[in-house]
Structures are given as C-alpha cells and as structure tokens.
Amino acid sequence: MSKTAATSKASRKNQTTIPARVRKALRIAKGDTLLWTINGDEVSIKIIGKVNVDWTKTSEMSLLEWTDKEEEVGL
C-alpha cells in the first residue's frame, strides 16, 4: 500500500478541505460519511457510508420532471 500525504488549513470557521490527492486515493465522493477517530494528537479518517449515485439517472429524471406547462407559467 502506498502512502499519500497532503496538507490543508483550517478556515475561520474551523473548516478544511480534504486535499484532492487524498480524496482520489480514498475515492471520497460528495455525500460520503466519514468517521474521524482521535488518538492523542493524531486523527484517522475512515469512510463508513459510501453514497452510490448514478449521475446519468439523476439528470435524466430531472429532464423527465420538466413540462411545457412549467415553461408557460415561467417556473
């Protein structure tokens, strides 16, 4: 197993972005649930809930929900 390391900074609201190289290595996607475990001054992250979204289906459904009636009303 290869090691991947990266850095990020905490924002004013104590938020941080997971660096792209880490997201790619762990295959983290929008909506995934992460478990943060603290051991002294070290933190580990584990993906405990993977979201499987078929984006081709979601855009297809959005188009199916649109009707000419909504266009006429200006919605």
Secondary structure as a PSIPRED ss2 file (coil, helix, strand):
# PSIPRED VFORMAT (PSIPRED V4.0)

   1 M C   1.000  0.000  0.000
   2 S C   1.000  0.000  0.000
   3 K C   1.000  0.000  0.000
   4 T C   1.000  0.000  0.000
   5 A C   1.000  0.000  0.000
   6 A C   1.000  0.000  0.000
   7 T C   1.000  0.000  0.000
   8 S C   1.000  0.000  0.000
   9 K C   1.000  0.000  0.000
  10 A C   1.000  0.000  0.000
  11 S C   1.000  0.000  0.000
  12 R C   1.000  0.000  0.000
  13 K C   1.000  0.000  0.000
  14 N C   1.000  0.000  0.000
  15 Q C   1.000  0.000  0.000
  16 T C   1.000  0.000  0.000
  17 T C   1.000  0.000  0.000
  18 I C   1.000  0.000  0.000
  19 P C   1.000  0.000  0.000
  20 A H   0.000  1.000  0.000
  21 R H   0.000  1.000  0.000
  22 V H   0.000  1.000  0.000
  23 R H   0.000  1.000  0.000
  24 K H   0.000  1.000  0.000
  25 A H   0.000  1.000  0.000
  26 L H   0.000  1.000  0.000
  27 R C   1.000  0.000  0.000
  28 I C   1.000  0.000  0.000
  29 A C   1.000  0.000  0.000
  30 K C   1.000  0.000  0.000
  31 G C   1.000  0.000  0.000
  32 D C   1.000  0.000  0.000
  33 T E   0.000  0.000  1.000
  34 L E   0.000  0.000  1.000
  35 L E   0.000  0.000  1.000
  36 W E   0.000  0.000  1.000
  37 T E   0.000  0.000  1.000
  38 I E   0.000  0.000  1.000
  39 N E   0.000  0.000  1.000
  40 G C   1.000  0.000  0.000
  41 D C   1.000  0.000  0.000
  42 E E   0.000  0.000  1.000
  43 V E   0.000  0.000  1.000
  44 S E   0.000  0.000  1.000
  45 I E   0.000  0.000  1.000
  46 K E   0.000  0.000  1.000
  47 I E   0.000  0.000  1.000
  48 I E   0.000  0.000  1.000
  49 G E   0.000  0.000  1.000
  50 K C   1.000  0.000  0.000
  51 V C   1.000  0.000  0.000
  52 N C   1.000  0.000  0.000
  53 V C   1.000  0.000  0.000
  54 D C   1.000  0.000  0.000
  55 W H   0.000  1.000  0.000
  56 T H   0.000  1.000  0.000
  57 K H   0.000  1.000  0.000
  58 T H   0.000  1.000  0.000
  59 S H   0.000  1.000  0.000
  60 E H   0.000  1.000  0.000
  61 M H   0.000  1.000  0.000
  62 S H   0.000  1.000  0.000
  63 L H   0.000  1.000  0.000
  64 L H   0.000  1.000  0.000
  65 E H   0.000  1.000  0.000
  66 W C   1.000  0.000  0.000
  67 T C   1.000  0.000  0.000
  68 D H   0.000  1.000  0.000
  69 K H   0.000  1.000  0.000
  70 E H   0.000  1.000  0.000
  71 E H   0.000  1.000  0.000
  72 E H   0.000  1.000  0.000
  73 V H   0.000  1.000  0.000
  74 G C   1.000  0.000  0.000
  75 L C   1.000  0.000  0.000
